[in-house]
Amino acid sequence: MVKSKVKNAVRQFVAAAEANAAGAASALRHAVSQLDRAARKRVIHPNAAARRKSRLMSRQARDAKSAKAAASASTAKGRSRRTKSGG
C-alpha cells in the first residue's frame, strides 16, 4: 500500500510537470513526503528514496528554468535595441 502511494504521487508530479501546471510544486512536496514515509518504514531503501527525490527535484528545477527562459524569450521578442548614434 505504501509503494502504491509512492508510485501514484510520483506519477501525479510527472503529469503536472509535463503539463507545466501550477500545482507541480505541491505535487512535488507530496511525492517527497511519500518517499520519506516509505523510506522511514523501510519499504524502500533510504538511499533509493534519496536518489528518487533528487531526480524529482532536478526535474522541477529544469522545468522551472526552461519555463522562465521561454517567458523571457517571448517578452524580449518584440523589443528592439537602440544604438548610440555617432561615433
Sequence and secondary structure as in RCSB ss.txt:
>XXXX:A:sequence
MVKSKVKNAVRQFVAAAEANAAGAASALRHAVSQLDRAARKRVIHPNAAARRKSRLMSRQARDAKSAKAAASAST
AKGRSRRTKSGG
>XXXX:A:secstr
 HHHHHHHHHHHHHHHHHTT TTHHHHHHHHHHHHHHHHHTTSS HHHHHHHHHHHHHHHHHHHHHHHHHHHHHH
HTT         
